[in-house]
Amino acid sequence: MDIFMEQLVEKKSSGMDYFKKGVFIVAGLALAIALMTFAFVTRLYLFLIISLGVLYAIVVNLKNFDIEYEYIVTNRELDIDKIRGKKTRKRLITISLENTEFFGVYNEKNIGSVNATVMATDGTDFNQYLLITTHKKMGKIAIVFSPNPEFLEAVKKGMPINIVRGMRNID
């Protein structure tokens, strides 16, 4: 039986995200004002056009601070993509659920020793799960994500039966 399910999770902005966005805006505005001032002082109006370009770049790039994660289960594979500004998509990882070593509610203590960690959560501390698996190229990795109950069931169907039976704190 084939399994296909996808879920889109929007990352909530944290205080650090707002800080980065503010620094980006202030730095961009400072550059634009400096270019405008230079354009009027030197009468080189090309810098005025460049400053307008900087302002346009600020507006366009502010959308890149909005992040979404898309989880896709296809049979026994889990793909996680990162989407910036609702238009730029990057594949973070593709794993085989058959290689799952641990799956449970996320707790920093559960991670242990891994080669890499993929954080693909909604930014809240609610409904976070940890999946530890072996990846072909990266070795032992930990994936932290925020699936809804339907997606969680689809993930379980692709895992080895001993992992699913061993889950006590999931249901």
C-alpha positions in Angstrom: 0.0 0.0 0.0 1.4 3.4 -1.0 1.6 6.2 1.5 1.8 9.9 0.5 1.2 12.8 2.8 2.5 16.3 3.1 2.3 19.0 5.8 3.2 22.6 5.7 4.4 24.2 9.0 4.9 27.9 9.4 7.8 28.8 11.7 6.7 31.3 14.3 9.0 34.3 14.7 11.1 34.5 17.8 12.6 37.5 19.5 15.9 36.9 17.7 14.1 36.8 14.4 12.6 40.2 15.1 16.0 41.5 16.2 17.6 40.3 12.9 14.8 41.8 10.9 15.2 45.1 12.7 19.0 45.2 12.2 18.4 44.5 8.5 16.0 47.3 8.1 18.1 49.9 10.1 21.3 48.9 8.2 19.5 49.2 4.9 17.9 52.5 5.7 21.2 53.9 6.9 22.9 52.8 3.7 20.1 54.3 1.6 20.2 57.7 3.5 24.0 57.8 3.2 23.8 57.2 -0.6 21.1 59.9 -1.0 23.2 62.4 1.0 26.3 61.5 -1.1 24.2 61.9 -4.3 23.1 65.4 -3.3 26.4 66.6 -2.0 28.4 65.5 -5.0 25.6 66.0 -7.5 26.2 62.4 -8.8 22.6 61.4 -9.1 23.5 57.8 -10.0 23.9 57.3 -6.2 20.3 58.4 -5.8 19.2 55.6 -8.1 21.4 53.2 -6.3 19.8 54.3 -3.0 16.3 53.6 -4.4 17.6 50.2 -5.4 18.7 49.6 -1.8 15.2 50.5 -0.5 13.6 48.2 -3.0 16.0 45.4 -1.9 15.0 45.9 1.7 11.3 45.5 0.9 11.8 42.4 -1.3 14.2 40.6 1.1 12.0 41.2 4.2 9.9 38.3 2.9 12.9 36.0 3.2 12.5 36.2 7.0 9.3 34.2 6.7 10.1 30.5 6.9 7.9 27.5 6.4 8.9 23.8 6.5 7.2 21.2 4.3 7.3 17.6 5.4 6.6 14.9 2.8 6.2 11.2 3.4 6.3 9.0 0.3 6.1 5.3 1.2 9.1 4.9 3.5 10.9 8.1 2.8 10.7 11.4 4.6 11.6 14.7 2.9 11.9 18.0 4.7 12.1 21.2 2.7 12.7 24.8 3.9 10.7 27.5 2.1 11.7 31.1 2.4 9.3 33.9 1.5 6.8 31.5 0.0 9.0 31.1 -3.1 12.5 29.8 -2.5 12.6 26.1 -1.6 15.6 24.1 -0.4 15.6 20.4 0.4 17.1 20.0 3.9 17.1 16.2 4.0 15.7 13.0 2.6 15.8 10.0 4.9 14.6 6.4 4.8 12.2 5.8 7.7 13.3 2.1 7.7 16.6 3.3 9.3 14.9 4.9 12.3 16.7 4.2 15.5 14.6 6.3 17.9 11.3 8.2 17.6 9.6 10.1 20.4 8.6 13.3 21.9 11.5 15.8 21.6 13.7 16.4 24.7 17.2 17.7 24.3 18.4 14.9 26.5 17.2 12.3 24.0 19.5 13.5 21.2 22.7 12.0 22.5 25.7 11.8 20.1 24.8 12.5 16.5 26.7 13.9 13.5 24.1 16.5 12.6 20.8 17.9 13.8 18.0 19.2 11.5 15.7 21.6 13.3 12.5 22.0 11.2 9.9 23.0 13.8 7.2 25.6 14.0 9.3 27.5 16.6 7.1 26.6 19.6 7.8 24.1 22.3 4.5 22.3 21.6 4.2 19.1 19.6 7.9 18.6 18.8 9.1 15.1 17.9 12.6 13.7 17.6 13.6 11.2 15.0 17.1 9.7 15.1 18.2 7.8 12.0 21.2 6.8 10.0 21.7 8.8 6.7 23.7 7.5 3.8 26.1 10.4 3.6 25.8 12.2 7.0 25.8 9.2 9.3 23.7 9.4 12.5 21.4 12.4 12.5 18.6 13.8 14.6 15.6 15.5 13.1 13.3 17.7 15.2 10.0 18.5 13.6 6.3 19.4 14.4 4.0 16.9 12.7 0.2 17.0 13.1 -1.5 13.8 14.2 -2.4 12.6 10.7 1.2 13.1 9.5 2.5 11.4 12.6 0.5 8.3 11.7 1.9 8.4 8.1 5.5 8.6 9.5 4.8 5.6 11.9 3.7 3.5 8.9 7.1 3.8 7.3 9.1 2.9 10.4 10.3 -0.5 11.6 7.7 -2.3 13.7 10.0 -2.6 16.7 10.4 1.3 16.8 6.6 1.8 16.6 5.9 -0.8 19.3 8.6 0.8 21.5 6.9 4.3 21.4 5.3 4.9 24.8 5.1 8.7 24.9 3.7 9.4 21.5 0.1 8.4 21.4 
